Amino acid sequence: MLISDRFKHVEEMCKLLNFHDPMGLILCGAPLDEYSPEALIIYFGWRDSFSFDSFNNFVYSVFVKQFGTIRSRNLDSFIPISKELWSYLKKNIE
């Protein structure tokens, strides 16, 4: 896969993360590339997930690792975000 294709996918994933804004950063005025590091980590690590549940755990763990303990969010609250990311990745990359 070309590097430009990878960036396109990461950019689309970032748009999904911005839409869901799991940490409320976009709402507070953060730049639109705020979730780029998380999108990159998810993009390069998603294939290690053997099911949607493991992918949701992975997405949640990425945010915990990047932001520390997430008191206002739990694992289940990431399901809508993970569903959209999982669907995008399965449709466009696999």
C-alpha positions in Angstrom: 0.0 0.0 0.0 1.3 3.4 -0.9 2.1 5.9 1.8 -0.4 8.3 0.4 -3.1 5.7 0.7 -2.2 5.1 4.4 -2.4 8.8 5.1 -5.8 8.9 3.4 -7.1 6.2 5.6 -5.6 7.8 8.8 -7.2 11.1 7.8 -10.6 9.4 7.3 -10.3 7.7 10.7 -9.3 11.1 12.2 -12.6 12.5 10.8 -14.5 9.7 12.5 -12.8 10.4 15.8 -13.4 14.1 15.5 -17.1 13.4 14.9 -17.4 11.3 18.0 -14.9 13.5 19.9 -14.3 11.0 22.7 -12.4 13.3 24.9 -14.4 16.5 24.1 -11.3 18.2 22.7 -12.8 19.3 19.3 -15.7 20.8 21.2 -13.3 22.8 23.2 -11.6 24.2 20.1 -8.7 21.8 19.6 -7.2 21.6 16.1 -8.8 19.1 13.8 -5.7 16.9 13.8 -5.9 16.5 17.6 -6.8 12.8 17.3 -4.1 12.0 14.6 -1.8 10.2 17.0 -4.7 7.9 18.1 -5.8 7.3 14.5 -2.2 6.3 13.6 -1.9 3.9 16.5 -5.3 2.4 15.7 -4.5 2.1 12.0 -1.3 0.3 12.5 -2.6 -2.0 15.3 -6.1 -2.9 14.3 -5.2 -6.1 12.6 -4.1 -7.7 15.9 -7.8 -7.6 16.9 -9.5 -11.0 16.3 -13.0 -9.7 16.9 -15.0 -6.6 17.3 -14.9 -6.9 21.1 -11.1 -7.1 21.0 -11.0 -4.1 18.7 -13.1 -2.1 21.0 -10.8 -3.0 23.9 -7.9 -1.9 21.7 -9.4 1.5 20.8 -10.3 2.1 24.5 -6.8 1.2 25.6 -5.3 3.5 23.0 -7.2 6.4 24.5 -6.3 5.4 28.1 -2.7 5.2 27.1 -2.7 8.5 25.4 -4.8 10.5 27.9 -4.6 8.5 31.1 -7.5 7.3 33.1 -10.8 8.3 31.4 -13.2 8.9 34.3 -16.1 10.1 32.2 -15.9 7.2 29.7 -16.0 3.5 30.1 -15.3 0.7 27.6 -18.9 0.4 26.5 -19.0 4.1 25.7 -16.4 3.5 22.9 -18.6 1.0 21.1 -20.2 3.5 18.7 -16.7 4.9 17.8 -15.2 1.5 17.5 -18.1 0.3 15.3 -17.5 3.1 12.8 -13.8 2.6 12.8 -14.1 -1.2 12.5 -16.6 -0.9 9.6 -14.3 1.6 7.8 -11.2 -0.5 8.2 -12.9 -3.8 7.2 -14.5 -2.1 4.1 -11.5 -0.1 2.9 -8.4 -1.9 4.0 -8.9 -5.6 4.5 
